[in-house]
Amino acid sequence: MYPPPQQPPPQKVDSITIPVGPRLGGKVVEAKGLSKAFGDRLLVDGLSFSIPPGAVVGIVGGNGAGKTTLFRMIMGQDTPDSGELELGDTVVPMYVDQSRDDLDASKTVYDAIADGSDEIDLNGRTVNARAYCGWYNFKGADQSKRVGDLSGGERNRLQLARVLRQSGNLLLLDEPTNDLDVTTLRCLEEAVSNFAGSTLVVSHDRWFLDRVATHILAFEGDSQVSWFEGGWADYEAYQRQKTGGQLQPHRVKFRRLATV
């Protein structure tokens, strides 16, 4: 009796490549006195910040604090109630959300990425579609896998490959480390660190943020959001010094809108 066939080992992801987009100008994203409510909850009150070119901004805070709402406002899918939120003239944003709702489970990986074309235009540079799939470590037989059969980490890489075809210069990542193994995490870390544009990362993965973030935008509760120049470890040390203790998780609280 023959032994059962062995399953092939998981393929090692040795690189993730983010295509180069247009060169950023001096202005990327600027908020001035930004306020936003959801129902009678005031999510953000009087927020001001300016994201510099090349920055990697870690966005932290509890669930429902307003982090995804900020991304939606940057993408023009929502508007502030007051204040200003402006993007520079040369900014081309790319939003990789965590839902993966737009992935067609019946398609192959190649079809989902190539979208009917043998070549992909990356800001004026033409790349063979199969070679582009390889940038995200979908090589050989992996390109023929059905999307519905992919693991969570593979779906994450697929979503990255699809969105980054846009060749933008402002990358918005919403919980990008979900379902990724350690090796792929390191590849994503390196790709974000080497990206020539600016990156905003919503993440609960403090290890990842500590390795990539140059700035922190912290949704701290009571409708207050703090802009901090420095990485996660710097922000944590600052908060410990300010509060006299270790940062502790807490339920996000909001101020209520005044009723007339």
Buried (B, 14 or more C-beta within 10 A) or exposed (E): EEEEEEEEEEEEBEEBBBBBBBEBEEBBBBBBEBBBBBEEBBBBBBBEBBBBBBBBBBBBBBEBBBBBBBBBBBBEEBEBBEBEBEBBEBBBBBBBBBEBEEBEEEBBBBBBBBEEEEEBEBBEEEBEBBEBBBBBBBEEEBBEBBBEEBEEBBBBBBBBBBBBBBBBBBBBBBBBBBBBEEBBBBBBBBBBEEBBBBBBBBBBBBEBBBBBBBBBBBBBBEBBBBBBEBBBEBBBEBBEEEEEEEBEEEEBEBBEBEEE
